[in-house]
């Protein structure tokens, strides 16, 4: 699937670990099968929620390669953001050799002016090579780099190999509308816009012109269905399903513990052998786990896929 025409749901995959910190390759295989079975069109690995900074260079290549192998039939995007271009180039080249559909690049927090931002991405694109398709990640809430629609247009104009925007601004609905307006007036070539931010605004992002989602909610089936329903014009059905999941989506989006919540739910679903994060990382309290269980029971009133029997829970 060419990235500039990609749509649907790209699941942001967590990196599974055993409690002792070793990479859990069997859980990677389960996740790959699961994402394909529930209708995802792609998988993104080694993103911000993939604990990429906790992996050394060799481990990053191994994780990316294993996900690519486990996700046959899906477009796999590999996060390659790094402090220096040498390590970015090395991981990008190895990911593409392994069969990735492209890579994703986020800006370093030090960028402030529009010219600094545009120059950085031009240099990054040159570093990985013009033959490597890449995704521009726009996530000012975490990365503190603010890119206006005009700056994003400049980045796409200067870098033909930049094919997709991962849109995670907040509030960001007007930004999607502005970018689609640029496309309509011919000042921006056609690009794919997939949205993140834990899917908090996916219901209306689709109505503003997004092509789909690229985020890591623990029920990617919901993302798949909301995108599909919106594309079918079934607005109320899309919002009804989204609204049922929204309390759990919100809980999972908490700064600092969001990944712990996501891994806990994925372990409860039998997809991860453990909800462990590689240290340093927070651990959910018993009170927090009880709150998640309550939210799961409420989602299950509308969506039975959230009805997880206690006996199916894995040790966490």
Secondary structure, 3 states (H helix, E strand, C coil): CCHHHCCEEEEECCCCECCCCCECHHHHHHHHHHHHHCCCCEEEECCHHHCHHHCCHHHHHHHHHHHHHHCCCCEEEEECCCCCHHHHHHHHHHHHHHCCCEEEEECCCCCCCHHHHHHHHHHHHHHHCCCCCEEEEECHHHHCCCCCHHHHHHHHHHCCCEEEEEECCCCCHHHHHHHHHHHHCCCCCCCEEEECHHHCCHHHHHHHCCCEEEECCCCHHHHHHHHHHHHCCCHHHHHHHHHHHHHHHHHHCCCCCHHHHHHHHHHHCCCCCCCCCCCCCCCCCHHHHHHHHHHHHHHCCCCHHHCCCHHHCCCC
